[in-house]
């Protein structure tokens, strides 16, 4: 089994040519492969020399990956939106009996997984609300059934918030819960639920949810058990740029202490339909800055993913020149956030042909990957199920 291609030679970087002289010492650090600090991060946020910022992030992206841009064929399954929490930023949660509330059975989940496998998916992404009544065994049995029925599908499942919830309903430790899930078929974990690592923001927007130290403890434990995870930041609500920068640096520190993060996924907050609907949301430039700064501050993260459902596919295509090397996947159904059309617009699918065309148009080489960033090869005569890991 081989990892993905070596990067090609990167274009030269000339810090002296930057219009904003404050970026020049930062560029020198980047050239020397030195980590940036908080002051550097704030200089990146405050610069009006957006072209040099993009050039810096693009330089690092090319140094790591050359022209390669990754995508995968996946499907999101949200098993239930019934949740014990009521976070202000969240349009997803419902209470049992409330209009729009749902909870899928194991048979429902197996049916959706079967549809995904038949369409060529290599990954199932499973998350949901903190269901007040489902026992821990329900989740274990779901994984066991999925693994038995579709052994080739990688099961990426459960945020740190859900893992913490499982410890409460099972009266097991975080390590015991993760070990049991891994034994049942868990392959890796998504990075959701991080939001912004700041107590002020936490108390204002998602009080009652797992705090930063708890989120990091779950991911640290997962890494110690050999479970790869992703990381996120939800930006563009009540947090400051300083708080965003500290969040990214905290992720970098954790990656240094307990390696296991595969990628950072900056999530652009979409206010419509939430209790924070009065907020303006992010501009396209703010999205691009967030992606670029993530690439520059998180020098020990291999991948920066533009989750096209939140940034839009058009802006995600542009972001490939702003430090991004991964466009996620086909998704099919995503019930957490609805960028356009509000409730009832959960069908959010991108075809493989469209993803590949957008990557080609931006000047890059599309490479299908699996969840763990191995190259996927497919045979034309058996495209959907004849794939293999290179």
Kinemage of the C-alpha trace (Angstrom):
@kinemage 1
@onewidth
@group {chain A} dominant
@subgroup {mainchain}
@vectorlist {calphas} color= white
{ca unk a 1} P 0.000 0.000 0.000
{ca unk a 2} L 1.505 3.336 -1.057
{ca unk a 3} L 0.748 6.867 0.008
{ca unk a 4} L -0.127 9.560 -2.499
{ca unk a 5} L 2.246 11.184 -4.959
{ca unk a 6} L 5.300 13.233 -4.081
{ca unk a 7} L 4.792 16.964 -4.672
{ca unk a 8} L 6.230 18.669 -7.709
{ca unk a 9} L 8.742 21.515 -7.610
{ca unk a 10} L 7.181 24.687 -6.202
{ca unk a 11} L 7.437 28.141 -7.709
{ca unk a 12} L 9.964 30.469 -6.035
{ca unk a 13} L 8.815 32.756 -3.247
{ca unk a 14} L 10.218 36.294 -3.030
{ca unk a 15} L 9.341 37.941 0.317
{ca unk a 16} L 10.918 41.223 -0.792
{ca unk a 17} L 8.219 41.560 -3.440
{ca unk a 18} L 5.371 41.554 -0.895
{ca unk a 19} L 3.482 44.847 -0.739
{ca unk a 20} L 2.902 44.462 3.022
{ca unk a 21} L 6.325 44.530 4.655
{ca unk a 22} L 4.814 42.934 7.798
{ca unk a 23} L 4.477 39.716 5.801
{ca unk a 24} L 8.119 39.601 4.778
{ca unk a 25} L 9.530 38.112 8.031
{ca unk a 26} L 6.624 35.646 8.035
{ca unk a 27} L 7.550 34.578 4.532
{ca unk a 28} L 11.159 34.101 5.638
{ca unk a 29} L 9.917 31.767 8.384
{ca unk a 30} L 7.830 29.868 5.849
{ca unk a 31} L 10.834 29.453 3.582
{ca unk a 32} L 12.887 28.179 6.529
{ca unk a 33} L 10.063 25.780 7.571
{ca unk a 34} L 9.735 27.510 10.955
{ca unk a 35} L 6.423 27.503 12.823
{ca unk a 36} L 4.519 30.776 12.960
{ca unk a 37} L 3.426 32.266 16.299
{ca unk a 38} L 0.361 34.148 17.518
{ca unk a 39} L 1.742 37.521 16.424
{ca unk a 40} L 2.382 36.129 12.967
{ca unk a 41} L -1.158 34.804 12.836
{ca unk a 42} L -2.625 38.193 13.673
{ca unk a 43} L -0.449 39.851 11.040
{ca unk a 44} L -1.897 37.429 8.498
{ca unk a 45} L -5.441 38.305 9.558
{ca unk a 46} L -4.797 42.043 9.537
{ca unk a 47} L -2.998 42.313 6.212
{ca unk a 48} L -4.708 43.967 3.259
{ca unk a 49} L -2.158 42.396 0.949
{ca unk a 50} L -4.439 39.500 0.183
{ca unk a 51} L -2.484 38.385 -2.874
{ca unk a 52} L 0.685 37.833 -0.850
{ca unk a 53} L -1.312 35.939 1.791
{ca unk a 54} L -2.700 33.662 -0.902
{ca unk a 55} L 0.758 33.258 -2.430
{ca unk a 56} L 2.228 32.211 0.922
{ca unk a 57} L -0.461 29.602 1.546
{ca unk a 58} L -0.236 28.347 -2.026
{ca unk a 59} L 3.537 27.982 -1.699
{ca unk a 60} L 3.166 25.746 1.375
{ca unk a 61} L 0.378 23.744 -0.258
{ca unk a 62} L 2.520 23.127 -3.335
{ca unk a 63} L 5.552 22.243 -1.230
{ca unk a 64} L 3.523 19.498 0.432
{ca unk a 65} L 1.388 18.256 -2.452
{ca unk a 66} L 2.414 19.789 -5.743
{ca unk a 67} L -0.554 19.945 -8.131
{ca unk a 68} L -2.360 17.031 -6.484
{ca unk a 69} L -5.859 17.777 -5.191
{ca unk a 70} L -7.773 15.095 -3.319
{ca unk a 71} L -11.422 14.096 -3.288
{ca unk a 72} L -13.283 11.025 -2.127
{ca unk a 73} L -16.541 9.264 -2.839
{ca unk a 74} L -18.469 9.260 0.389
{ca unk a 75} L -21.892 9.541 1.922
{ca unk a 76} L -22.971 11.315 5.071
{ca unk a 77} L -25.535 9.561 7.263
{ca unk a 78} L -27.069 11.556 10.113
{ca unk a 79} L -28.778 8.818 12.111
{ca unk a 80} L -30.915 11.202 14.196
{ca unk a 81} L -31.364 14.921 14.771
{ca unk a 82} L -32.895 14.414 18.223
{ca unk a 83} L -30.493 16.067 20.638
{ca unk a 84} L -30.289 16.809 24.343
{ca unk a 85} L -28.548 20.108 23.563
{ca unk a 86} L -29.947 23.286 22.004
{ca unk a 87} L -26.899 25.206 20.763
{ca unk a 88} L -27.711 28.648 19.379
{ca unk a 89} L -25.718 28.190 16.185
{ca unk a 90} L -27.380 24.874 15.304
{ca unk a 91} L -30.289 24.504 12.882
{ca unk a 92} L -30.009 20.713 13.023
{ca unk a 93} L -31.247 19.773 16.514
{ca unk a 94} L -34.831 18.789 17.358
{ca unk a 95} L -36.640 17.383 20.372
{ca unk a 96} L -38.598 14.134 20.059
{ca unk a 97} L -42.072 14.921 18.765
{ca unk a 98} L -41.016 18.284 17.375
{ca unk a 99} L -41.709 18.981 13.709
{ca unk a 100} L -38.843 17.700 11.594
{ca unk a 101} L -37.457 15.318 14.238
{ca unk a 102} L -36.290 11.927 12.995
{ca unk a 103} L -34.363 8.853 14.110
{ca unk a 104} L -33.286 6.144 11.694
{ca unk a 105} L -33.299 2.444 12.478
{ca unk a 106} L -30.357 0.165 11.836
{ca unk a 107} L -32.162 -1.073 8.737
{ca unk a 108} L -32.446 2.501 7.477
{ca unk a 109} L -28.735 3.073 7.991
{ca unk a 110} L -27.865 -0.233 6.312
{ca unk a 111} L -30.044 0.648 3.325
{ca unk a 112} L -28.312 4.012 2.875
{ca unk a 113} L -24.898 2.402 3.262
{ca unk a 114} L -25.840 -0.162 0.625
{ca unk a 115} L -26.839 2.601 -1.777
{ca unk a 116} L -23.518 4.310 -1.141
{ca unk a 117} L -21.506 1.114 -1.693
{ca unk a 118} L -23.361 0.421 -4.933
{ca unk a 119} L -22.550 3.914 -6.188
{ca unk a 120} L -18.813 3.482 -5.542
{ca unk a 121} L -18.389 5.074 -2.101
{ca unk a 122} L -15.353 4.125 -0.042
{ca unk a 123} L -16.477 5.939 3.115
{ca unk a 124} L -19.553 6.403 5.289
{ca unk a 125} L -19.521 9.484 7.525
{ca unk a 126} L -21.878 8.939 10.483
{ca unk a 127} L -22.828 11.600 13.040
{ca unk a 128} L -25.988 12.666 14.841
{ca unk a 129} L -27.472 14.497 17.783
{ca unk a 130} L -26.957 13.505 21.409
{ca unk a 131} L -29.955 11.204 21.588
{ca unk a 132} L -31.259 11.092 25.180
{ca unk a 133} L -32.586 7.520 25.069
{ca unk a 134} L -30.539 5.353 22.709
{ca unk a 135} L -28.198 3.053 24.698
{ca unk a 136} L -24.510 2.712 23.862
{ca unk a 137} L -25.113 -0.804 22.591
{ca unk a 138} L -27.305 0.662 19.814
{ca unk a 139} L -24.276 2.428 18.326
{ca unk a 140} L -22.015 -0.588 18.708
{ca unk a 141} L -24.559 -2.820 17.008
{ca unk a 142} L -24.959 -0.334 14.147
{ca unk a 143} L -21.213 -0.455 13.493
{ca unk a 144} L -21.112 -4.240 13.721
{ca unk a 145} L -23.943 -4.590 11.210
{ca unk a 146} L -22.346 -2.125 8.814
{ca unk a 147} L -18.978 -3.843 9.003
{ca unk a 148} L -20.547 -7.255 8.419
{ca unk a 149} L -22.664 -6.108 5.480
{ca unk a 150} L -20.129 -3.783 3.810
{ca unk a 151} L -16.632 -4.707 4.983
{ca unk a 152} L -14.913 -2.497 2.379
{ca unk a 153} L -16.619 0.702 3.504
{ca unk a 154} L -14.542 2.800 5.902
{ca unk a 155} L -16.684 3.874 8.871
{ca unk a 156} L -15.813 7.411 9.927
{ca unk a 157} L -18.145 8.135 12.789
{ca unk a 158} L -19.000 10.155 15.895
{ca unk a 159} L -17.679 13.522 16.950
{ca unk a 160} L -15.893 14.069 20.246
{ca unk a 161} L -19.198 15.450 21.558
{ca unk a 162} L -20.899 12.146 20.798
{ca unk a 163} L -18.023 10.168 22.327
{ca unk a 164} L -18.374 12.197 25.530
{ca unk a 165} L -22.123 11.495 25.480
{ca unk a 166} L -21.398 7.768 25.123
{ca unk a 167} L -19.225 7.845 28.248
{ca unk a 168} L -22.188 9.185 30.211
{ca unk a 169} L -24.777 6.708 28.970
{ca unk a 170} L -22.402 3.722 29.249
{ca unk a 171} L -20.540 4.753 32.420
{ca unk a 172} L -17.296 3.872 30.661
{ca unk a 173} L -14.152 5.947 30.289
{ca unk a 174} L -13.297 7.715 27.031
{ca unk a 175} L -10.625 5.127 26.337
{ca unk a 176} L -13.030 2.242 26.988
{ca unk a 177} L -15.709 3.777 24.746
{ca unk a 178} L -13.266 4.344 21.882
{ca unk a 179} L -11.799 0.867 22.231
{ca unk a 180} L -15.281 -0.677 22.109
{ca unk a 181} L -16.238 1.382 19.045
{ca unk a 182} L -13.001 0.440 17.305
{ca unk a 183} L -13.615 -3.232 18.015
{ca unk a 184} L -17.129 -2.864 16.559
{ca unk a 185} L -15.852 -1.363 13.310
{ca unk a 186} L -15.021 2.315 13.802
{ca unk a 187} L -12.272 3.271 11.361
{ca unk a 188} L -11.681 6.946 12.136
{ca unk a 189} L -13.377 10.018 13.581
{ca unk a 190} L -14.533 13.312 12.075
{ca unk a 191} L -13.512 16.599 13.672
{ca unk a 192} L -16.890 18.155 14.400
{ca unk a 193} L -17.869 19.751 17.680
{ca unk a 194} L -14.674 21.739 18.187
{ca unk a 195} L -16.426 25.023 17.276
{ca unk a 196} L -14.039 27.617 18.829
{ca unk a 197} L -11.765 26.824 21.773
{ca unk a 198} L -12.685 29.757 24.009
{ca unk a 199} L -14.753 29.819 27.200
{ca unk a 200} L -16.361 33.183 26.387
{ca unk a 201} L -17.549 31.962 23.002
{ca unk a 202} L -18.539 28.605 24.470
{ca unk a 203} L -20.739 30.146 27.143
{ca unk a 204} L -22.364 32.577 24.729
{ca unk a 205} L -23.157 30.221 21.854
{ca unk a 206} L -23.051 26.553 22.931
{ca unk a 207} L -23.163 26.441 26.710
{ca unk a 208} L -23.561 22.889 27.984
{ca unk a 209} L -21.516 21.430 25.162
{ca unk a 210} L -18.152 19.745 25.719
{ca unk a 211} L -15.450 22.350 26.351
{ca unk a 212} L -12.108 22.617 24.606
{ca unk a 213} L -10.167 20.480 27.084
{ca unk a 214} L -12.740 17.706 26.823
{ca unk a 215} L -12.736 17.778 23.007
{ca unk a 216} L -8.949 17.619 22.944
{ca unk a 217} L -8.870 14.806 25.494
{ca unk a 218} L -11.133 12.679 23.278
{ca unk a 219} L -8.924 13.250 20.236
{ca unk a 220} L -5.736 12.717 22.205
{ca unk a 221} L -7.068 9.389 23.459
{ca unk a 222} L -8.181 8.378 19.965
{ca unk a 223} L -4.700 9.119 18.618
{ca unk a 224} L -3.112 7.091 21.398
{ca unk a 225} L -5.323 4.161 20.368
{ca unk a 226} L -4.280 4.530 16.720
{ca unk a 227} L -7.581 6.064 15.587
{ca unk a 228} L -7.014 8.847 13.044
{ca unk a 229} L -9.180 11.944 13.380
{ca unk a 230} L -9.866 15.285 11.712
{ca unk a 231} L -10.118 18.736 13.276
{ca unk a 232} L -12.467 21.664 12.657
{ca unk a 233} L -13.114 25.264 13.556
{ca unk a 234} L -16.554 26.854 13.162
{ca unk a 235} L -15.878 30.510 12.377
{ca unk a 236} L -17.863 33.631 11.550
{ca unk a 237} L -20.281 33.947 14.485
{ca unk a 238} L -19.363 35.682 17.770
{ca unk a 239} L -15.666 34.783 17.959
{ca unk a 240} L -12.808 37.198 17.296
{ca unk a 241} L -9.873 36.692 14.980
{ca unk a 242} L -7.658 36.415 18.052
{ca unk a 243} L -9.786 33.532 19.310
{ca unk a 244} L -9.609 31.812 15.930
{ca unk a 245} L -5.824 32.099 15.968
{ca unk a 246} L -5.547 30.614 19.464
{ca unk a 247} L -7.814 27.759 18.396
{ca unk a 248} L -5.536 26.862 15.500
{ca unk a 249} L -2.417 27.053 17.647
{ca unk a 250} L -4.048 24.776 20.258
{ca unk a 251} L -4.684 22.208 17.514
{ca unk a 252} L -1.068 22.485 16.401
{ca unk a 253} L 0.140 21.891 19.958
{ca unk a 254} L -2.055 18.808 20.310
{ca unk a 255} L -0.796 17.455 16.990
{ca unk a 256} L 2.770 17.894 18.233
{ca unk a 257} L 1.985 16.134 21.524
{ca unk a 258} L -0.222 13.337 20.192
{ca unk a 259} L -0.055 13.036 16.385
{ca unk a 260} L -3.131 11.695 14.637
{ca unk a 261} L -4.939 14.571 12.942
{ca unk a 262} L -5.246 14.080 9.204
{ca unk a 263} L -6.672 17.415 8.141
{ca unk a 264} L -8.145 20.714 9.286
{ca unk a 265} L -11.626 21.568 8.025
{ca unk a 266} L -12.554 25.231 8.575
{ca unk a 267} L -16.363 25.391 8.679
{ca unk a 268} L -17.938 28.662 7.549
{ca unk a 269} L -20.842 29.536 9.857
{ca unk a 270} L -24.164 29.898 8.048
{ca unk a 271} L -26.548 31.898 10.277
{ca unk a 272} L -29.839 31.291 8.433
{ca unk a 273} L -32.281 29.191 10.435
{ca unk a 274} L -30.307 29.348 13.701
{ca unk a 275} L -30.788 31.516 16.786
{ca unk a 276} L -27.913 33.614 15.430
{ca unk a 277} L -29.746 34.362 12.212
{ca unk a 278} L -29.255 38.096 12.730
{ca unk a 279} L -25.506 37.752 12.117
{ca unk a 280} L -24.181 38.526 8.630
{ca unk a 281} L -22.108 35.368 8.110
{ca unk a 282} L -18.786 35.238 6.308
{ca unk a 283} L -17.762 36.946 3.099
{ca unk a 284} L -15.900 35.043 0.417
{ca unk a 285} L -12.686 36.842 1.296
{ca unk a 286} L -13.017 35.898 4.966
{ca unk a 287} L -13.473 32.264 3.920
{ca unk a 288} L -10.342 32.387 1.785
{ca unk a 289} L -8.348 34.019 4.577
{ca unk a 290} L -9.471 31.357 7.063
{ca unk a 291} L -8.382 28.561 4.745
{ca unk a 292} L -5.041 30.199 3.928
{ca unk a 293} L -4.213 31.012 7.546
{ca unk a 294} L -5.105 27.469 8.582
{ca unk a 295} L -2.567 26.191 6.069
{ca unk a 296} L 0.131 28.569 7.326
{ca unk a 297} L -0.357 28.148 11.086
{ca unk a 298} L -0.946 24.384 11.028
{ca unk a 299} L 2.388 23.397 9.560
{ca unk a 300} L 2.127 19.922 11.139
{ca unk a 301} L -1.204 19.155 9.413
{ca unk a 302} L -0.783 17.569 6.001
{ca unk a 303} L -4.183 18.519 4.603
{ca unk a 304} L -6.508 21.526 4.496
{ca unk a 305} L -10.014 20.689 3.345
{ca unk a 306} L -12.551 23.086 1.863
{ca unk a 307} L -15.917 21.611 2.816
{ca unk a 308} L -17.727 22.802 -0.289
{ca unk a 309} L -21.177 22.599 1.278
{ca unk a 310} L -20.257 25.460 3.600
{ca unk a 311} L -17.884 27.502 1.434
{ca unk a 312} L -19.760 26.696 -1.822
{ca unk a 313} L -18.092 24.736 -4.581
{ca unk a 314} L -17.251 27.857 -6.598
{ca unk a 315} L -15.288 29.415 -3.748
{ca unk a 316} L -13.784 26.034 -2.867
{ca unk a 317} L -12.439 25.830 -6.412
{ca unk a 318} L -10.738 29.215 -5.943
{ca unk a 319} L -9.387 28.091 -2.566
{ca unk a 320} L -7.159 25.535 -4.273
{ca unk a 321} L -4.873 28.511 -4.908
{ca unk a 322} L -5.161 29.621 -1.256
{ca unk a 323} L -3.659 26.617 0.512
{ca unk a 324} L -6.408 24.004 0.101
{ca unk a 325} L -5.547 20.533 -1.222
{ca unk a 326} L -8.780 18.597 -0.505
{ca unk a 327} L -12.357 19.193 -1.699
{ca unk a 328} L -13.960 16.454 0.452
{ca unk a 329} L -16.317 14.283 -1.540
{ca unk a 330} L -19.651 13.580 -3.173
{ca unk a 331} L -21.537 13.702 0.200
{ca unk a 332} L -25.081 13.087 -1.278
{ca unk a 333} L -27.040 13.995 1.873
{ca unk a 334} L -26.013 16.511 4.520
{ca unk a 335} L -28.546 17.519 7.155
{ca unk a 336} L -26.381 19.587 9.517
{ca unk a 337} L -26.279 22.793 7.472
{ca unk a 338} L -28.339 24.049 4.550
{ca unk a 339} L -26.522 26.782 2.636
{ca unk a 340} L -29.332 27.494 0.187
{ca unk a 341} L -33.041 26.830 0.337
{ca unk a 342} L -33.347 26.183 4.079
{ca unk a 343} L -34.926 23.041 5.500
{ca unk a 344} L -35.848 20.417 2.950
{ca unk a 345} L -32.720 21.006 0.870
{ca unk a 346} L -30.633 18.274 2.465
{ca unk a 347} L -29.866 16.614 -0.880
{ca unk a 348} L -26.464 18.134 -1.568
{ca unk a 349} L -24.608 15.983 -4.042
{ca unk a 350} L -21.592 16.621 -6.227
{ca unk a 351} L -20.790 14.118 -8.976
{ca unk a 352} L -17.282 12.768 -9.458
{ca unk a 353} L -17.173 14.191 -12.982
{ca unk a 354} L -18.014 17.664 -11.666
{ca unk a 355} L -15.422 17.510 -8.889
{ca unk a 356} L -12.728 16.376 -11.300
{ca unk a 357} L -13.642 19.037 -13.855
{ca unk a 358} L -13.491 21.797 -11.239
{ca unk a 359} L -10.063 20.617 -10.083
{ca unk a 360} L -8.770 20.453 -13.672
{ca unk a 361} L -10.134 23.931 -14.430
{ca unk a 362} L -8.224 25.329 -11.442
{ca unk a 363} L -5.001 23.887 -12.831
{ca unk a 364} L -4.573 20.886 -10.546
{ca unk a 365} L -4.530 17.089 -10.774
{ca unk a 366} L -7.551 15.335 -9.238
{ca unk a 367} L -6.698 12.260 -7.196
{ca unk a 368} L -9.321 10.064 -5.572
{ca unk a 369} L -8.328 9.079 -2.038
{ca unk a 370} L -9.759 6.883 0.663
{ca unk a 371} L -10.399 8.173 4.181
{ca unk a 372} L -6.777 7.635 5.221
{ca unk a 373} L -5.382 9.421 2.147
{ca unk a 374} L -4.344 6.392 0.142
{ca unk a 375} L -4.811 6.595 -3.611
{ca unk a 376} L -7.885 4.796 -4.956
{ca unk a 377} L -7.729 3.125 -8.369
{ca unk a 378} L -10.793 2.035 -10.315
{ca unk a 379} L -11.307 -0.190 -13.341
{ca unk a 380} L -13.503 1.296 -16.102
{ca unk a 381} L -15.486 -1.918 -16.598
{ca unk a 382} L -16.348 -2.235 -12.872
{ca unk a 383} L -16.082 1.337 -11.678
{ca unk a 384} L -18.402 1.277 -8.644
{ca unk a 385} L -17.230 -1.859 -6.861
{ca unk a 386} L -13.973 -2.767 -8.585
{ca unk a 387} L -11.864 -0.144 -6.828
{ca unk a 388} L -8.696 -0.907 -4.934
{ca unk a 389} L -6.154 0.920 -2.773
{ca unk a 390} L -2.970 1.572 -4.743
